[in-house]
Amino acid sequence: MAKNTSSSAFRKIDVDQYNEDNYKEDDCGESQSPPNIEALKTVLRNAPISSRNQMVKNIEALKTVLRNAPISSRNQMVKDAALNVVMQVLLSMKSSQIEEAVNALDRDHLDILMKYIYRGFETPSEGSSGQLLAWHEKVHAVAGVGCIVRVLTDKKRV
């Protein structure tokens, strides 16, 4: 038997808050600064002659850029500057070094890297598309299809 109650507490719930049309942007602080572009360029330029040391420097530069990615920033100039730095790092690596660089990253960094790869596809430069496809292949091999789904469904862009 149903219990008859005179409670009207259920009527105090605002059901409109669950409506998709009422989406409100998260408050993201602008305190995040762009990656130090000049410092990363200096690291890449001053790397020793040895190709192994150069690769280690490139991997460290890539980790630094991905760690400081301005995902929460609303300033498009900051995001564009970060994209330029990431593209320099990605294009400076040889094809044989990509797999080792991808294996050195954790899942969150792989997702951010995939965001930058897709953003790089939006504005291709001479010779960048082939290199970005190689990066995409290696990231997909390590992170799987889930990485692509997370990147395509995430509202925060790089």
N, C-alpha and C positions, 0 to 999 in steps of 0.2 A: 504494500500500500504506500501511496505517496504521502509524504508528510507535508501538511499545510503550514507554511510559515508566512509570517507577515513582514519578514525582513526585506528591506529595499536596498541593502548594501551593494548588491550587484549593479544597481543603476548608477552608482557613482564612478564606475570605470569609464574612462574616456576611450571608446573604441576607435575613434578617429586617429589616435596616435599610431595605430598599426596600419594605417592606409599608406600605400606606397607613394601616393601623390604628395604626401606631407613630409617628404624627405628634407632634412635640414643638414647642411654641411657641418662636419665636425669642426670644433674650434681647434685649429692647429696653430701653434705658436710660430711666429716668424723669427724665433731666436736662432734657428738653425742657419748657419752660414754656409756659403758654398765651399767646396773643397779648395784648399790652398793650391791654386793652379800653378803658380810660379814654383812652389816648393816641389810639387810633383814633377814639373818639367826639369828642374835641377837634378832630381833623383834619377830621372830617365837619361839625362844628358851626361851626367858624371859617373855613370856606371863603368866599372872596369872593362877592359878589352875582352876578357873571357866571356864566351857566350853563356856559360852556366851562371856566372854572376849577373849577367845582363838579364837572364830569365828570372832569377830570384828577385832582382830589383823590379822587374815588370810585374811579377806576381804580387809583391808587396804593394806596389803602386795601385794595382787593381783592387786589392783588398781594402786599401785606404779609401779609394774613391767610392767603393760600394758601401763601406761602413759609414761614410759621411754623405750618402746620397740625399739630396734635398727632396725627399718624397712628400713631406708635409708642407713644404713651402708653396705659397701661391704666387711667388714672384717668378714669372716666366724667364726672365734674364738669368736668374740663378740656375734654373733648370737647364737652360741652353748652355751655360758655361760648364756645368757639370757634364752634360752630354759631350761637349767638345773634348773634355779631358778624358772621359771614358773611351771615346772613339780613338783618341791618340794612343792610349794604352793598348786597346784591342788590336789596332792596326800595326802597332810596333812589334807585336809578337809574331814569331814564325809559326807556320802551320803545324810543325812538329812539336811545338811547345804548348799548344792549346789544351791538349788533353791533360797534361800535368797541372796547368793552371786551373782548369775546371775541377780537377780532383782535390785541389787544395782549398776549395770553397765549401762552406756549409750550405744548408738548404735555403736559408733566408737570403744569403748572398747570391745564390744561384737564381732565385726568383727576381732579385733586383737586376742581376746581369741580363736575364731574359727580357726584362722591361727595356733595358737600354738597347738590346739587340733589335727589338721590334721598333723602338724609336729611331734607331739608325737606319732601318729599312725605309722609314718615312721620308728621310732626306738623304738619299744615297750620294756618295761622291765617287770620283774615279777609282775603281778597284775595290771599293769598300763592300760591295754586295757579296762578292765571292768569299771574302774573309768573314763577313757576318754569317753567311750560310754555314761556313765551317764551324764557327762558334756555336751557332744554333744546333747543329748536329751533335756536337760534343756535350753541350748542356742537356739536350734532350736525352742523350744516352745515359747520363748520370742521374738526372732529376726525374726523367720520365714525363709522361703526358700530364701528370698532375701539376707540374711547374707551368706548363702552357695554360692550363685551365685557370690556375691561380692568377697568372698575369693578366689574362684576358678579362677576368671577372672582377679584379681589384679596382676600386674607384680611385685609389691614389696613384697618380701618374708621375713619371720622372720627366 
